[in-house]
Amino acid sequence: MSKTPPPYPEPRGLLKGKTVVVTAAAGTGIGFSVAQRAAEEGATLLISDFHERRLGEAADRIAEKTGTRPETFV
């Protein structure tokens, strides 16, 4: 049994031209992961959370990784 995780899939532009809205995206859990992956796949992204500072930090992390900063809504 291998302990190496499977490789992270390369982006294929599956969401190019689509808009994705993700709630609860300010943390480090599922919401943030979904938002980051959607951005990697080319989506126009709106992320939302009630933690304004953390939401801004999440948007910055997504922008740093993908080159596109999502819109935010508190």
Distance bins in CASP14 RR format, pairs under 12 A and 6 or more apart:
PFRMAT RR
TARGET T0000
AUTHOR 0000-0000-0000
RMODE 2
METHOD distances of the structure
MODEL  1
8 33 0 0 0 0 0 1 0 0 0 0 0
8 36 0 0 0 0 0 1 0 0 0 0 0
8 37 0 0 0 0 1 0 0 0 0 0 0
8 40 0 0 0 0 1 0 0 0 0 0 0
8 65 0 0 0 0 0 1 0 0 0 0 0
9 37 0 0 0 0 1 0 0 0 0 0 0
9 40 0 0 0 0 1 0 0 0 0 0 0
9 41 0 0 0 0 1 0 0 0 0 0 0
10 37 0 0 0 0 0 1 0 0 0 0 0
10 40 0 0 0 0 1 0 0 0 0 0 0
10 41 0 0 0 0 0 1 0 0 0 0 0
11 36 0 0 0 0 0 1 0 0 0 0 0
11 37 0 0 0 0 1 0 0 0 0 0 0
11 38 0 0 0 0 0 1 0 0 0 0 0
11 39 0 0 0 0 1 0 0 0 0 0 0
11 40 1 0 1 0 0 0 0 0 0 0 0
11 41 1 0 1 0 0 0 0 0 0 0 0
11 42 1 0 0 1 0 0 0 0 0 0 0
11 43 0 0 0 0 0 1 0 0 0 0 0
11 65 0 0 0 0 0 1 0 0 0 0 0
11 66 0 0 0 0 1 0 0 0 0 0 0
11 67 0 0 0 0 0 1 0 0 0 0 0
11 68 0 0 0 0 0 1 0 0 0 0 0
12 37 0 0 0 0 0 1 0 0 0 0 0
12 40 0 0 0 0 1 0 0 0 0 0 0
12 41 1 0 0 1 0 0 0 0 0 0 0
12 42 0 0 0 0 1 0 0 0 0 0 0
13 37 0 0 0 0 0 1 0 0 0 0 0
13 38 0 0 0 0 0 1 0 0 0 0 0
13 39 0 0 0 0 0 1 0 0 0 0 0
13 40 0 0 0 0 1 0 0 0 0 0 0
13 41 1 0 1 0 0 0 0 0 0 0 0
13 42 1 0 1 0 0 0 0 0 0 0 0
13 43 0 0 0 0 1 0 0 0 0 0 0
13 66 0 0 0 0 0 1 0 0 0 0 0
14 20 0 0 0 0 0 1 0 0 0 0 0
14 37 0 0 0 0 1 0 0 0 0 0 0
14 38 0 0 0 0 1 0 0 0 0 0 0
14 39 0 0 0 0 0 1 0 0 0 0 0
14 40 0 0 0 0 1 0 0 0 0 0 0
14 41 1 0 1 0 0 0 0 0 0 0 0
14 42 1 0 0 1 0 0 0 0 0 0 0
14 43 0 0 0 0 1 0 0 0 0 0 0
15 22 0 0 0 0 0 1 0 0 0 0 0
15 34 0 0 0 0 0 1 0 0 0 0 0
15 35 0 0 0 0 0 1 0 0 0 0 0
15 37 0 0 0 0 1 0 0 0 0 0 0
15 38 1 0 1 0 0 0 0 0 0 0 0
15 39 0 0 0 0 1 0 0 0 0 0 0
15 40 0 0 0 0 1 0 0 0 0 0 0
15 41 1 0 1 0 0 0 0 0 0 0 0
15 42 1 0 1 0 0 0 0 0 0 0 0
15 43 1 1 0 0 0 0 0 0 0 0 0
15 44 0 0 0 0 1 0 0 0 0 0 0
15 45 0 0 0 0 1 0 0 0 0 0 0
15 66 0 0 0 0 0 1 0 0 0 0 0
15 68 0 0 0 0 0 1 0 0 0 0 0
16 38 0 0 0 0 0 1 0 0 0 0 0
16 39 0 0 0 0 0 1 0 0 0 0 0
16 40 0 0 0 0 0 1 0 0 0 0 0
16 41 1 0 0 1 0 0 0 0 0 0 0
16 42 1 0 1 0 0 0 0 0 0 0 0
16 43 1 0 0 1 0 0 0 0 0 0 0
16 44 0 0 0 0 1 0 0 0 0 0 0
16 68 0 0 0 0 0 1 0 0 0 0 0
17 38 0 0 0 0 0 1 0 0 0 0 0
17 41 0 0 0 0 0 1 0 0 0 0 0
17 42 1 0 0 1 0 0 0 0 0 0 0
17 43 1 0 0 1 0 0 0 0 0 0 0
17 44 1 0 0 1 0 0 0 0 0 0 0
17 45 0 0 0 0 0 1 0 0 0 0 0
18 38 0 0 0 0 1 0 0 0 0 0 0
18 39 0 0 0 0 0 1 0 0 0 0 0
18 41 0 0 0 0 1 0 0 0 0 0 0
18 42 1 0 0 1 0 0 0 0 0 0 0
18 43 1 0 1 0 0 0 0 0 0 0 0
18 44 1 0 0 1 0 0 0 0 0 0 0
18 45 0 0 0 0 1 0 0 0 0 0 0
18 46 0 0 0 0 0 1 0 0 0 0 0
19 38 0 0 0 0 1 0 0 0 0 0 0
19 39 0 0 0 0 0 1 0 0 0 0 0
19 42 0 0 0 0 0 1 0 0 0 0 0
19 43 1 0 0 1 0 0 0 0 0 0 0
19 44 1 0 1 0 0 0 0 0 0 0 0
19 45 1 0 0 1 0 0 0 0 0 0 0
19 46 1 0 0 1 0 0 0 0 0 0 0
19 47 0 0 0 0 0 1 0 0 0 0 0
19 70 0 0 0 0 0 1 0 0 0 0 0
19 71 0 0 0 0 1 0 0 0 0 0 0
20 31 0 0 0 0 0 1 0 0 0 0 0
20 34 0 0 0 0 1 0 0 0 0 0 0
20 35 1 0 0 1 0 0 0 0 0 0 0
20 36 0 0 0 0 0 1 0 0 0 0 0
20 37 0 0 0 0 1 0 0 0 0 0 0
20 38 1 0 1 0 0 0 0 0 0 0 0
20 39 0 0 0 0 1 0 0 0 0 0 0
20 40 0 0 0 0 0 1 0 0 0 0 0
20 41 0 0 0 0 1 0 0 0 0 0 0
20 42 0 0 0 0 1 0 0 0 0 0 0
20 43 1 0 1 0 0 0 0 0 0 0 0
20 44 1 0 0 1 0 0 0 0 0 0 0
20 45 1 0 1 0 0 0 0 0 0 0 0
20 46 1 0 0 1 0 0 0 0 0 0 0
20 47 0 0 0 0 1 0 0 0 0 0 0
20 48 0 0 0 0 0 1 0 0 0 0 0
20 62 0 0 0 0 0 1 0 0 0 0 0
20 68 0 0 0 0 0 1 0 0 0 0 0
20 70 0 0 0 0 1 0 0 0 0 0 0
20 71 0 0 0 0 0 1 0 0 0 0 0
21 31 0 0 0 0 0 1 0 0 0 0 0
21 34 0 0 0 0 0 1 0 0 0 0 0
21 35 0 0 0 0 1 0 0 0 0 0 0
21 38 0 0 0 0 1 0 0 0 0 0 0
21 43 0 0 0 0 1 0 0 0 0 0 0
21 44 0 0 0 0 1 0 0 0 0 0 0
21 45 0 0 0 0 1 0 0 0 0 0 0
21 46 1 0 1 0 0 0 0 0 0 0 0
21 47 1 0 0 1 0 0 0 0 0 0 0
21 48 1 0 0 1 0 0 0 0 0 0 0
21 49 0 0 0 0 0 1 0 0 0 0 0
21 70 0 0 0 0 1 0 0 0 0 0 0
21 71 0 0 0 0 1 0 0 0 0 0 0
21 72 0 0 0 0 0 1 0 0 0 0 0
21 73 0 0 0 0 1 0 0 0 0 0 0
22 29 0 0 0 0 0 1 0 0 0 0 0
22 30 0 0 0 0 1 0 0 0 0 0 0
22 31 1 0 1 0 0 0 0 0 0 0 0
22 32 0 0 0 0 1 0 0 0 0 0 0
22 33 0 0 0 0 1 0 0 0 0 0 0
22 34 1 0 1 0 0 0 0 0 0 0 0
22 35 1 0 1 0 0 0 0 0 0 0 0
22 36 0 0 0 0 1 0 0 0 0 0 0
22 37 0 0 0 0 1 0 0 0 0 0 0
22 38 1 0 0 1 0 0 0 0 0 0 0
22 39 0 0 0 0 1 0 0 0 0 0 0
22 43 0 0 0 0 1 0 0 0 0 0 0
22 44 0 0 0 0 0 1 0 0 0 0 0
22 45 1 0 0 1 0 0 0 0 0 0 0
22 46 1 0 0 1 0 0 0 0 0 0 0
22 47 1 0 1 0 0 0 0 0 0 0 0
22 48 1 0 0 1 0 0 0 0 0 0 0
22 49 0 0 0 0 1 0 0 0 0 0 0
22 55 0 0 0 0 0 1 0 0 0 0 0
22 58 0 0 0 0 1 0 0 0 0 0 0
22 59 0 0 0 0 0 1 0 0 0 0 0
22 62 0 0 0 0 0 1 0 0 0 0 0
22 70 0 0 0 0 1 0 0 0 0 0 0
22 71 0 0 0 0 0 1 0 0 0 0 0
22 72 0 0 0 0 0 1 0 0 0 0 0
22 73 0 0 0 0 0 1 0 0 0 0 0
23 30 0 0 0 0 0 1 0 0 0 0 0
23 31 1 0 0 1 0 0 0 0 0 0 0
23 32 0 0 0 0 0 1 0 0 0 0 0
23 34 0 0 0 0 1 0 0 0 0 0 0
23 35 0 0 0 0 1 0 0 0 0 0 0
23 46 0 0 0 0 1 0 0 0 0 0 0
23 47 1 0 0 1 0 0 0 0 0 0 0
23 48 1 0 1 0 0 0 0 0 0 0 0
23 49 1 0 0 1 0 0 0 0 0 0 0
23 50 0 0 0 0 1 0 0 0 0 0 0
23 51 0 0 0 0 0 1 0 0 0 0 0
23 55 0 0 0 0 0 1 0 0 0 0 0
23 72 0 0 0 0 0 1 0 0 0 0 0
23 73 0 0 0 0 1 0 0 0 0 0 0
23 74 0 0 0 0 0 1 0 0 0 0 0
24 30 1 0 0 1 0 0 0 0 0 0 0
24 31 1 0 1 0 0 0 0 0 0 0 0
24 32 0 0 0 0 1 0 0 0 0 0 0
24 33 0 0 0 0 0 1 0 0 0 0 0
24 34 0 0 0 0 1 0 0 0 0 0 0
24 35 0 0 0 0 1 0 0 0 0 0 0
24 47 0 0 0 0 1 0 0 0 0 0 0
24 48 1 0 0 1 0 0 0 0 0 0 0
24 49 1 0 1 0 0 0 0 0 0 0 0
24 50 0 0 0 0 1 0 0 0 0 0 0
24 51 0 0 0 0 1 0 0 0 0 0 0
24 54 0 0 0 0 0 1 0 0 0 0 0
24 55 0 0 0 0 1 0 0 0 0 0 0
24 58 0 0 0 0 0 1 0 0 0 0 0
25 31 1 0 1 0 0 0 0 0 0 0 0
25 32 1 0 1 0 0 0 0 0 0 0 0
25 33 0 0 0 0 1 0 0 0 0 0 0
25 34 1 0 0 1 0 0 0 0 0 0 0
25 35 1 0 1 0 0 0 0 0 0 0 0
25 36 0 0 0 0 1 0 0 0 0 0 0
25 37 0 0 0 0 0 1 0 0 0 0 0
25 38 0 0 0 0 1 0 0 0 0 0 0
25 39 0 0 0 0 0 1 0 0 0 0 0
25 45 0 0 0 0 1 0 0 0 0 0 0
25 46 0 0 0 0 1 0 0 0 0 0 0
25 47 1 1 0 0 0 0 0 0 0 0 0
25 48 1 0 0 1 0 0 0 0 0 0 0
25 49 1 0 1 0 0 0 0 0 0 0 0
25 50 0 0 0 0 0 1 0 0 0 0 0
25 51 0 0 0 0 1 0 0 0 0 0 0
25 54 0 0 0 0 1 0 0 0 0 0 0
25 55 1 0 0 1 0 0 0 0 0 0 0
25 56 0 0 0 0 1 0 0 0 0 0 0
25 57 0 0 0 0 0 1 0 0 0 0 0
25 58 1 0 1 0 0 0 0 0 0 0 0
25 59 0 0 0 0 1 0 0 0 0 0 0
25 61 0 0 0 0 0 1 0 0 0 0 0
25 62 0 0 0 0 1 0 0 0 0 0 0
25 70 0 0 0 0 1 0 0 0 0 0 0
25 71 0 0 0 0 0 1 0 0 0 0 0
25 72 0 0 0 0 1 0 0 0 0 0 0
25 73 0 0 0 0 1 0 0 0 0 0 0
25 74 0 0 0 0 0 1 0 0 0 0 0
26 32 1 0 0 1 0 0 0 0 0 0 0
26 35 0 0 0 0 1 0 0 0 0 0 0
26 47 1 0 0 1 0 0 0 0 0 0 0
26 48 0 0 0 0 1 0 0 0 0 0 0
26 49 1 1 0 0 0 0 0 0 0 0 0
26 50 0 0 0 0 1 0 0 0 0 0 0
26 51 1 0 1 0 0 0 0 0 0 0 0
26 52 0 0 0 0 1 0 0 0 0 0 0
26 53 0 0 0 0 1 0 0 0 0 0 0
26 54 1 1 0 0 0 0 0 0 0 0 0
26 55 1 0 1 0 0 0 0 0 0 0 0
26 56 1 0 0 1 0 0 0 0 0 0 0
26 57 1 0 0 1 0 0 0 0 0 0 0
26 58 1 0 1 0 0 0 0 0 0 0 0
26 59 0 0 0 0 1 0 0 0 0 0 0
26 60 0 0 0 0 0 1 0 0 0 0 0
26 61 0 0 0 0 0 1 0 0 0 0 0
26 62 0 0 0 0 0 1 0 0 0 0 0
26 70 0 0 0 0 0 1 0 0 0 0 0
26 72 0 0 0 0 1 0 0 0 0 0 0
26 73 0 0 0 0 0 1 0 0 0 0 0
26 74 0 0 0 0 1 0 0 0 0 0 0
27 33 0 0 0 0 1 0 0 0 0 0 0
27 34 0 0 0 0 0 1 0 0 0 0 0
27 35 0 0 0 0 1 0 0 0 0 0 0
27 36 0 0 0 0 0 1 0 0 0 0 0
27 47 0 0 0 0 0 1 0 0 0 0 0
27 48 0 0 0 0 0 1 0 0 0 0 0
27 49 1 0 0 1 0 0 0 0 0 0 0
27 50 0 0 0 0 0 1 0 0 0 0 0
27 51 1 0 0 1 0 0 0 0 0 0 0
27 53 0 0 0 0 0 1 0 0 0 0 0
27 54 1 0 1 0 0 0 0 0 0 0 0
27 55 0 0 0 0 1 0 0 0 0 0 0
27 56 0 0 0 0 0 1 0 0 0 0 0
27 57 0 0 0 0 1 0 0 0 0 0 0
27 58 1 0 0 1 0 0 0 0 0 0 0
27 59 0 0 0 0 0 1 0 0 0 0 0
27 61 0 0 0 0 1 0 0 0 0 0 0
27 62 0 0 0 0 0 1 0 0 0 0 0
28 35 0 0 0 0 0 1 0 0 0 0 0
28 36 0 0 0 0 0 1 0 0 0 0 0
28 49 0 0 0 0 0 1 0 0 0 0 0
28 51 0 0 0 0 0 1 0 0 0 0 0
28 54 0 0 0 0 1 0 0 0 0 0 0
28 57 0 0 0 0 0 1 0 0 0 0 0
28 58 0 0 0 0 1 0 0 0 0 0 0
28 61 0 0 0 0 1 0 0 0 0 0 0
29 35 0 0 0 0 1 0 0 0 0 0 0
29 36 0 0 0 0 0 1 0 0 0 0 0
29 37 0 0 0 0 0 1 0 0 0 0 0
29 49 0 0 0 0 0 1 0 0 0 0 0
29 54 0 0 0 0 0 1 0 0 0 0 0
29 58 0 0 0 0 0 1 0 0 0 0 0
30 36 0 0 0 0 0 1 0 0 0 0 0
30 37 0 0 0 0 0 1 0 0 0 0 0
31 37 0 0 0 0 1 0 0 0 0 0 0
31 38 0 0 0 0 1 0 0 0 0 0 0
31 45 0 0 0 0 0 1 0 0 0 0 0
31 47 0 0 0 0 1 0 0 0 0 0 0
31 48 0 0 0 0 1 0 0 0 0 0 0
31 49 0 0 0 0 1 0 0 0 0 0 0
31 54 0 0 0 0 0 1 0 0 0 0 0
31 55 0 0 0 0 0 1 0 0 0 0 0
31 58 0 0 0 0 1 0 0 0 0 0 0
31 62 0 0 0 0 0 1 0 0 0 0 0
31 70 0 0 0 0 0 1 0 0 0 0 0
32 38 0 0 0 0 0 1 0 0 0 0 0
32 39 0 0 0 0 0 1 0 0 0 0 0
32 45 0 0 0 0 0 1 0 0 0 0 0
32 47 0 0 0 0 1 0 0 0 0 0 0
32 48 0 0 0 0 0 1 0 0 0 0 0
32 49 0 0 0 0 1 0 0 0 0 0 0
32 51 0 0 0 0 0 1 0 0 0 0 0
32 54 0 0 0 0 1 0 0 0 0 0 0
32 55 0 0 0 0 1 0 0 0 0 0 0
32 56 0 0 0 0 0 1 0 0 0 0 0
32 57 0 0 0 0 0 1 0 0 0 0 0
32 58 1 0 1 0 0 0 0 0 0 0 0
32 59 0 0 0 0 0 1 0 0 0 0 0
32 60 0 0 0 0 0 1 0 0 0 0 0
32 61 1 0 0 1 0 0 0 0 0 0 0
32 62 0 0 0 0 1 0 0 0 0 0 0
32 65 0 0 0 0 0 1 0 0 0 0 0
32 70 0 0 0 0 0 1 0 0 0 0 0
33 39 0 0 0 0 0 1 0 0 0 0 0
33 40 0 0 0 0 0 1 0 0 0 0 0
33 47 0 0 0 0 0 1 0 0 0 0 0
33 58 0 0 0 0 0 1 0 0 0 0 0
33 61 0 0 0 0 0 1 0 0 0 0 0
33 62 0 0 0 0 0 1 0 0 0 0 0
33 65 0 0 0 0 0 1 0 0 0 0 0
34 40 0 0 0 0 0 1 0 0 0 0 0
34 41 0 0 0 0 0 1 0 0 0 0 0
34 43 0 0 0 0 0 1 0 0 0 0 0
34 45 0 0 0 0 1 0 0 0 0 0 0
34 47 0 0 0 0 1 0 0 0 0 0 0
34 58 0 0 0 0 0 1 0 0 0 0 0
34 62 0 0 0 0 0 1 0 0 0 0 0
34 70 0 0 0 0 0 1 0 0 0 0 0
35 41 0 0 0 0 0 1 0 0 0 0 0
35 42 0 0 0 0 0 1 0 0 0 0 0
35 43 0 0 0 0 1 0 0 0 0 0 0
35 44 0 0 0 0 0 1 0 0 0 0 0
35 45 1 0 0 1 0 0 0 0 0 0 0
35 46 0 0 0 0 1 0 0 0 0 0 0
35 47 1 0 1 0 0 0 0 0 0 0 0
35 48 0 0 0 0 1 0 0 0 0 0 0
35 49 0 0 0 0 1 0 0 0 0 0 0
35 55 0 0 0 0 0 1 0 0 0 0 0
35 56 0 0 0 0 0 1 0 0 0 0 0
35 58 1 0 0 1 0 0 0 0 0 0 0
35 59 0 0 0 0 1 0 0 0 0 0 0
35 61 0 0 0 0 1 0 0 0 0 0 0
35 62 1 0 0 1 0 0 0 0 0 0 0
35 63 0 0 0 0 0 1 0 0 0 0 0
35 65 0 0 0 0 0 1 0 0 0 0 0
35 66 0 0 0 0 1 0 0 0 0 0 0
35 68 0 0 0 0 0 1 0 0 0 0 0
35 69 0 0 0 0 0 1 0 0 0 0 0
35 70 1 0 0 1 0 0 0 0 0 0 0
35 71 0 0 0 0 0 1 0 0 0 0 0
35 72 0 0 0 0 0 1 0 0 0 0 0
36 42 0 0 0 0 0 1 0 0 0 0 0
36 43 0 0 0 0 0 1 0 0 0 0 0
36 45 0 0 0 0 1 0 0 0 0 0 0
36 47 0 0 0 0 1 0 0 0 0 0 0
36 58 0 0 0 0 1 0 0 0 0 0 0
36 59 0 0 0 0 0 1 0 0 0 0 0
36 60 0 0 0 0 0 1 0 0 0 0 0
36 61 1 0 0 1 0 0 0 0 0 0 0
36 62 1 0 1 0 0 0 0 0 0 0 0
36 63 0 0 0 0 0 1 0 0 0 0 0
36 64 0 0 0 0 0 1 0 0 0 0 0
36 65 1 0 0 1 0 0 0 0 0 0 0
36 66 1 0 0 1 0 0 0 0 0 0 0
36 67 0 0 0 0 0 1 0 0 0 0 0
36 68 0 0 0 0 0 1 0 0 0 0 0
36 70 0 0 0 0 1 0 0 0 0 0 0
37 43 0 0 0 0 1 0 0 0 0 0 0
37 45 0 0 0 0 0 1 0 0 0 0 0
37 62 0 0 0 0 1 0 0 0 0 0 0
37 65 0 0 0 0 0 1 0 0 0 0 0
37 66 0 0 0 0 1 0 0 0 0 0 0
38 44 0 0 0 0 1 0 0 0 0 0 0
38 45 1 0 1 0 0 0 0 0 0 0 0
38 46 0 0 0 0 0 1 0 0 0 0 0
38 47 0 0 0 0 1 0 0 0 0 0 0
38 62 0 0 0 0 1 0 0 0 0 0 0
38 66 0 0 0 0 1 0 0 0 0 0 0
38 68 0 0 0 0 0 1 0 0 0 0 0
38 70 0 0 0 0 1 0 0 0 0 0 0
39 45 1 0 1 0 0 0 0 0 0 0 0
39 46 0 0 0 0 0 1 0 0 0 0 0
39 47 0 0 0 0 1 0 0 0 0 0 0
39 58 0 0 0 0 0 1 0 0 0 0 0
39 59 0 0 0 0 1 0 0 0 0 0 0
39 61 0 0 0 0 0 1 0 0 0 0 0
39 62 1 0 1 0 0 0 0 0 0 0 0
39 63 0 0 0 0 1 0 0 0 0 0 0
39 64 0 0 0 0 0 1 0 0 0 0 0
39 65 1 0 0 1 0 0 0 0 0 0 0
39 66 1 0 1 0 0 0 0 0 0 0 0
39 67 0 0 0 0 1 0 0 0 0 0 0
39 68 1 0 1 0 0 0 0 0 0 0 0
39 69 0 0 0 0 1 0 0 0 0 0 0
39 70 1 0 0 1 0 0 0 0 0 0 0
39 71 0 0 0 0 0 1 0 0 0 0 0
40 62 0 0 0 0 1 0 0 0 0 0 0
40 63 0 0 0 0 0 1 0 0 0 0 0
40 65 1 0 0 1 0 0 0 0 0 0 0
40 66 1 0 1 0 0 0 0 0 0 0 0
40 67 0 0 0 0 1 0 0 0 0 0 0
40 68 0 0 0 0 1 0 0 0 0 0 0
40 70 0 0 0 0 0 1 0 0 0 0 0
41 66 0 0 0 0 1 0 0 0 0 0 0
41 68 0 0 0 0 0 1 0 0 0 0 0
42 62 0 0 0 0 0 1 0 0 0 0 0
42 66 1 0 0 1 0 0 0 0 0 0 0
42 67 0 0 0 0 0 1 0 0 0 0 0
42 68 1 0 0 1 0 0 0 0 0 0 0
42 70 0 0 0 0 0 1 0 0 0 0 0
43 62 0 0 0 0 0 1 0 0 0 0 0
43 66 0 0 0 0 1 0 0 0 0 0 0
43 68 0 0 0 0 1 0 0 0 0 0 0
43 70 0 0 0 0 1 0 0 0 0 0 0
43 71 0 0 0 0 0 1 0 0 0 0 0
44 66 0 0 0 0 0 1 0 0 0 0 0
44 68 0 0 0 0 1 0 0 0 0 0 0
44 69 0 0 0 0 0 1 0 0 0 0 0
44 70 0 0 0 0 1 0 0 0 0 0 0
44 71 0 0 0 0 1 0 0 0 0 0 0
45 58 0 0 0 0 0 1 0 0 0 0 0
45 59 0 0 0 0 1 0 0 0 0 0 0
45 62 1 0 0 1 0 0 0 0 0 0 0
45 63 0 0 0 0 1 0 0 0 0 0 0
45 66 0 0 0 0 1 0 0 0 0 0 0
45 67 0 0 0 0 0 1 0 0 0 0 0
45 68 1 0 0 1 0 0 0 0 0 0 0
45 69 0 0 0 0 1 0 0 0 0 0 0
45 70 1 1 0 0 0 0 0 0 0 0 0
45 71 1 0 0 1 0 0 0 0 0 0 0
45 72 0 0 0 0 1 0 0 0 0 0 0
45 73 0 0 0 0 0 1 0 0 0 0 0
46 55 0 0 0 0 0 1 0 0 0 0 0
46 59 0 0 0 0 0 1 0 0 0 0 0
46 62 0 0 0 0 0 1 0 0 0 0 0
46 69 0 0 0 0 0 1 0 0 0 0 0
46 70 1 0 0 1 0 0 0 0 0 0 0
46 71 1 0 1 0 0 0 0 0 0 0 0
46 72 1 0 0 1 0 0 0 0 0 0 0
46 73 1 0 0 1 0 0 0 0 0 0 0
46 74 0 0 0 0 0 1 0 0 0 0 0
47 54 0 0 0 0 0 1 0 0 0 0 0
47 55 1 0 0 1 0 0 0 0 0 0 0
47 56 0 0 0 0 1 0 0 0 0 0 0
47 57 0 0 0 0 0 1 0 0 0 0 0
47 58 1 0 0 1 0 0 0 0 0 0 0
47 59 1 0 0 1 0 0 0 0 0 0 0
47 60 0 0 0 0 0 1 0 0 0 0 0
47 61 0 0 0 0 0 1 0 0 0 0 0
47 62 1 0 0 1 0 0 0 0 0 0 0
47 63 0 0 0 0 0 1 0 0 0 0 0
47 68 0 0 0 0 0 1 0 0 0 0 0
47 69 0 0 0 0 0 1 0 0 0 0 0
47 70 1 0 1 0 0 0 0 0 0 0 0
47 71 1 0 0 1 0 0 0 0 0 0 0
47 72 1 0 1 0 0 0 0 0 0 0 0
47 73 1 0 0 1 0 0 0 0 0 0 0
47 74 0 0 0 0 0 1 0 0 0 0 0
48 54 0 0 0 0 0 1 0 0 0 0 0
48 55 1 0 0 1 0 0 0 0 0 0 0
48 56 0 0 0 0 0 1 0 0 0 0 0
48 58 0 0 0 0 0 1 0 0 0 0 0
48 59 0 0 0 0 0 1 0 0 0 0 0
48 70 0 0 0 0 1 0 0 0 0 0 0
48 71 0 0 0 0 1 0 0 0 0 0 0
48 72 1 0 0 1 0 0 0 0 0 0 0
48 73 1 0 1 0 0 0 0 0 0 0 0
48 74 1 0 0 1 0 0 0 0 0 0 0
49 55 1 0 1 0 0 0 0 0 0 0 0
49 56 0 0 0 0 1 0 0 0 0 0 0
49 57 0 0 0 0 0 1 0 0 0 0 0
49 58 1 0 0 1 0 0 0 0 0 0 0
49 59 0 0 0 0 0 1 0 0 0 0 0
49 70 0 0 0 0 0 1 0 0 0 0 0
49 72 0 0 0 0 1 0 0 0 0 0 0
49 73 0 0 0 0 1 0 0 0 0 0 0
49 74 1 0 0 1 0 0 0 0 0 0 0
50 72 0 0 0 0 0 1 0 0 0 0 0
50 73 0 0 0 0 0 1 0 0 0 0 0
50 74 1 0 0 1 0 0 0 0 0 0 0
51 57 0 0 0 0 1 0 0 0 0 0 0
51 58 0 0 0 0 1 0 0 0 0 0 0
51 59 0 0 0 0 0 1 0 0 0 0 0
51 72 0 0 0 0 0 1 0 0 0 0 0
51 74 0 0 0 0 1 0 0 0 0 0 0
52 58 0 0 0 0 0 1 0 0 0 0 0
52 59 0 0 0 0 0 1 0 0 0 0 0
52 72 0 0 0 0 1 0 0 0 0 0 0
52 73 0 0 0 0 0 1 0 0 0 0 0
52 74 1 0 1 0 0 0 0 0 0 0 0
53 59 0 0 0 0 0 1 0 0 0 0 0
53 60 0 0 0 0 0 1 0 0 0 0 0
53 72 0 0 0 0 0 1 0 0 0 0 0
53 74 0 0 0 0 1 0 0 0 0 0 0
54 60 0 0 0 0 0 1 0 0 0 0 0
54 61 0 0 0 0 0 1 0 0 0 0 0
54 72 0 0 0 0 0 1 0 0 0 0 0
54 74 0 0 0 0 0 1 0 0 0 0 0
55 61 0 0 0 0 0 1 0 0 0 0 0
55 62 0 0 0 0 0 1 0 0 0 0 0
55 69 0 0 0 0 0 1 0 0 0 0 0
55 70 0 0 0 0 1 0 0 0 0 0 0
55 71 0 0 0 0 0 1 0 0 0 0 0
55 72 1 0 1 0 0 0 0 0 0 0 0
55 73 0 0 0 0 1 0 0 0 0 0 0
55 74 1 0 0 1 0 0 0 0 0 0 0
56 62 0 0 0 0 1 0 0 0 0 0 0
56 63 0 0 0 0 1 0 0 0 0 0 0
56 64 0 0 0 0 0 1 0 0 0 0 0
56 69 0 0 0 0 1 0 0 0 0 0 0
56 70 0 0 0 0 1 0 0 0 0 0 0
56 71 0 0 0 0 0 1 0 0 0 0 0
56 72 1 0 1 0 0 0 0 0 0 0 0
56 73 0 0 0 0 0 1 0 0 0 0 0
56 74 0 0 0 0 1 0 0 0 0 0 0
57 63 0 0 0 0 0 1 0 0 0 0 0
57 64 0 0 0 0 0 1 0 0 0 0 0
57 69 0 0 0 0 0 1 0 0 0 0 0
57 72 0 0 0 0 0 1 0 0 0 0 0
58 64 0 0 0 0 0 1 0 0 0 0 0
58 65 0 0 0 0 0 1 0 0 0 0 0
58 69 0 0 0 0 0 1 0 0 0 0 0
58 70 0 0 0 0 1 0 0 0 0 0 0
58 72 0 0 0 0 1 0 0 0 0 0 0
58 74 0 0 0 0 0 1 0 0 0 0 0
59 65 0 0 0 0 0 1 0 0 0 0 0
59 66 0 0 0 0 0 1 0 0 0 0 0
59 67 0 0 0 0 0 1 0 0 0 0 0
59 68 0 0 0 0 0 1 0 0 0 0 0
59 69 1 0 1 0 0 0 0 0 0 0 0
59 70 1 0 1 0 0 0 0 0 0 0 0
59 71 0 0 0 0 1 0 0 0 0 0 0
59 72 1 0 1 0 0 0 0 0 0 0 0
59 73 0 0 0 0 0 1 0 0 0 0 0
59 74 0 0 0 0 0 1 0 0 0 0 0
60 66 0 0 0 0 0 1 0 0 0 0 0
60 67 0 0 0 0 0 1 0 0 0 0 0
60 68 0 0 0 0 0 1 0 0 0 0 0
60 69 1 0 0 1 0 0 0 0 0 0 0
60 70 0 0 0 0 1 0 0 0 0 0 0
60 72 0 0 0 0 0 1 0 0 0 0 0
61 67 0 0 0 0 0 1 0 0 0 0 0
61 69 0 0 0 0 1 0 0 0 0 0 0
61 70 0 0 0 0 0 1 0 0 0 0 0
62 68 1 0 0 1 0 0 0 0 0 0 0
62 69 1 0 0 1 0 0 0 0 0 0 0
62 70 1 0 1 0 0 0 0 0 0 0 0
62 71 0 0 0 0 0 1 0 0 0 0 0
62 72 0 0 0 0 0 1 0 0 0 0 0
63 69 1 1 0 0 0 0 0 0 0 0 0
63 70 1 0 0 1 0 0 0 0 0 0 0
63 71 0 0 0 0 0 1 0 0 0 0 0
63 72 0 0 0 0 0 1 0 0 0 0 0
64 70 0 0 0 0 0 1 0 0 0 0 0
END
